[in-house]
């Protein structure tokens, strides 16, 4: 699932050992991330397409 941090939140990504970037990223649908969703720390989002990339 693709998530991004809620406004004014910094959320640790335990799988990568860093902070979830503001634009978000794809993460596994684990208990950790489901809990972050339930707590309002992150929200589901859609990936931002890079400009100039043809499909």
N, CA, C and O of each residue as an XYZ file, in Angstrom:
220
protein
N       0.852     -1.166      0.000
C       0.000      0.000      0.000
C       0.901      1.232      0.000
O       2.033      1.190      0.482
N       0.387      2.313     -0.541
C       1.161      3.548     -0.618
C       0.637      4.489      0.453
O      -0.562      4.762      0.512
N       1.525      4.984      1.294
C       1.144      5.899      2.364
C       2.085      7.091      2.399
O       3.210      7.040      1.903
N       1.588      8.167      3.001
C       2.426      9.334      3.256
C       2.124      9.800      4.674
O       1.044      9.528      5.199
N       3.066     10.497      5.294
C       2.822     10.943      6.664
C       1.699     11.975      6.717
O       1.542     12.779      5.798
N       0.928     11.948      7.786
C      -0.080     12.976      8.013
C       0.645     14.299      8.250
O       1.833     14.316      8.573
N      -0.072     15.394      8.087
C       0.536     16.713      8.240
C       1.211     16.849      9.606
O       0.655     16.475     10.639
N       2.420     17.394      9.575
C       3.225     17.642     10.789
C       3.598     16.376     11.549
O       3.786     16.417     12.765
N       3.708     15.248     10.842
C       4.113     13.994     11.476
C       5.407     13.491     10.849
O       5.631     13.642      9.648
N       6.240     12.899     11.668
C       7.438     12.195     11.208
C       7.256     10.743     11.640
O       7.110     10.449     12.827
N       7.266      9.845     10.666
C       6.974      8.437     10.944
C       8.165      7.590     10.527
O       8.634      7.679      9.392
N       8.647      6.775     11.441
C       9.765      5.885     11.160
C       9.297      4.706     10.314
O       8.249      4.113     10.569
N      10.102      4.380      9.299
C       9.843      3.196      8.475
C      10.803      2.117      8.965
O      11.987      2.149      8.631
N      10.305      1.153      9.761
C      11.199      0.154     10.334
C      11.836     -0.765      9.290
O      12.907     -1.320      9.534
N      11.204     -0.928      8.151
C      11.754     -1.782      7.100
C      12.969     -1.179      6.416
O      13.831     -1.905      5.920
N      13.039      0.142      6.389
C      14.156      0.820      5.720
C      15.075      1.528      6.700
O      16.184      1.921      6.338
N      14.625      1.693      7.935
C      15.463      2.328      8.944
C      15.590      3.829      8.772
O      16.588      4.419      9.185
N      14.581      4.460      8.163
C      14.611      5.905      7.996
C      13.224      6.480      8.249
O      12.314      5.774      8.681
N      13.078      7.761      7.975
C      11.799      8.435      8.143
C      11.039      8.390      6.825
O      11.623      8.599      5.762
N       9.749      8.120      6.890
C       8.897      8.106      5.705
C       8.929      9.496      5.066
O       8.637     10.483      5.740
N       9.281      9.593      3.770
C       9.353     10.908      3.123
C       7.974     11.553      2.986
O       6.958     10.859      2.964
N       7.947     12.870      2.896
C       6.692     13.622      2.809
C       5.860     13.210      1.608
O       4.631     13.235      1.678
N       6.503     12.828      0.501
C       5.751     12.410     -0.691
C       5.234     10.982     -0.563
O       4.449     10.531     -1.397
N       5.664     10.272      0.464
C       5.195      8.917      0.727
C       5.993      7.862     -0.019
O       6.911      8.165     -0.780
N       5.613      6.613      0.223
C       6.236      5.470     -0.463
C       5.373      4.235     -0.289
O       4.458      4.192      0.533
N       5.696      3.242     -1.087
C       5.031      1.943     -1.009
C       5.580      1.208      0.207
O       6.794      1.111      0.388
N       4.684      0.694      1.035
C       5.081     -0.056      2.231
C       4.257     -1.339      2.295
O       3.176     -1.407      1.709
N       4.753     -2.354      2.997
C       3.972     -3.594      3.119
C       2.769     -3.375      4.045
O       2.825     -2.558      4.964
N       1.702     -4.101      3.796
C       0.497     -3.964      4.613
C       0.643     -4.834      5.861
O       0.036     -5.899      5.974
N       1.465     -4.351      6.792
C       1.749     -5.072      8.036
C       0.967     -4.454      9.189
O       0.344     -3.404      9.033
N       1.001     -5.099     10.329
C       0.354     -4.558     11.524
C       0.901     -3.180     11.881
O       0.154     -2.304     12.318
N       2.204     -2.992     11.696
C       2.816     -1.696     12.001
C       2.143     -0.584     11.198
O       1.706      0.417     11.766
N       2.059     -0.760      9.877
C       1.510      0.290      9.022
C       0.000      0.420      9.200
O      -0.530      1.528      9.117
N      -0.691     -0.668      9.438
C      -2.123     -0.587      9.696
C      -2.389      0.181     10.990
O      -3.366      0.924     11.086
N      -1.527      0.002     11.974
C      -1.665      0.746     13.231
C      -1.393      2.232     13.015
O      -2.081      3.086     13.574
N      -0.379      2.534     12.196
C      -0.089      3.944     11.893
C      -1.286      4.601     11.213
O      -1.602      5.757     11.493
N      -1.959      3.862     10.314
C      -3.174      4.363      9.671
C      -4.271      4.607     10.705
O      -4.892      5.670     10.723
N      -4.501      3.619     11.560
C      -5.550      3.716     12.575
C      -5.298      4.875     13.540
O      -6.241      5.523     13.994
N      -4.032      5.134     13.849
C      -3.671      6.207     14.778
C      -3.656      7.582     14.111
O      -3.551      8.602     14.792
N      -3.760      7.611     12.773
C      -3.737      8.894     12.075
C      -2.349      9.438     11.807
O      -2.199     10.603     11.440
N      -1.324      8.601     11.989
C       0.051      9.033     11.736
C       0.362      9.091     10.243
O       1.184      9.897      9.807
N      -0.296      8.233      9.462
C      -0.122      8.215      8.012
C      -1.491      8.176      7.359
O      -2.495      7.882      8.008
N      -1.521      8.476      6.060
C      -2.753      8.367      5.289
C      -2.446      7.691      3.969
O      -1.343      7.809      3.436
N      -3.424      6.988      3.452
C      -3.244      6.352      2.138
C      -3.109      7.451      1.099
O      -3.742      8.502      1.200
N      -2.279      7.195      0.104
C      -2.044      8.179     -0.939
C      -1.798      7.456     -2.254
O      -1.743      6.227     -2.305
N      -1.653      8.230     -3.300
C      -1.299      7.689     -4.600
C       0.098      8.168     -4.940
O       0.457      9.306     -4.640
N       0.889      7.308     -5.565
C       2.248      7.721     -5.941
C       2.212      8.913     -6.884
O       1.345      9.013     -7.752
N       3.166      9.811     -6.700
C       3.296     10.970     -7.573
C       4.112     10.540     -8.782
O       5.211     10.004     -8.636
N       3.578     10.774     -9.972
C       4.303     10.421    -11.187
C       5.390     11.450    -11.451
O       5.175     12.652    -11.295
N       6.544     10.971    -11.848
C       7.647     11.862    -12.172
C       7.334     12.610    -13.469
O       6.794     12.028    -14.410
N       7.667     13.878    -13.515
C       7.439     14.663    -14.727
C       8.400     14.247    -15.814
O       9.568     13.962    -15.550
N       7.909     14.212    -17.032
C       8.763     13.879    -18.164
C       8.930     12.386    -18.395
O       9.724     11.974    -19.240
N       8.189     11.573    -17.653
C       8.297     10.128    -17.811
C       7.131      9.670    -18.680
O       5.969      9.886    -18.336
N       7.441      9.050    -19.787
C       6.405      8.550    -20.691
C       5.894      7.200    -20.215
O       6.645      6.390    -19.671
N       4.610      6.973    -20.427
C       4.029      5.675    -20.038
C       3.968      4.759    -21.226
O       3.512      3.622    -21.106
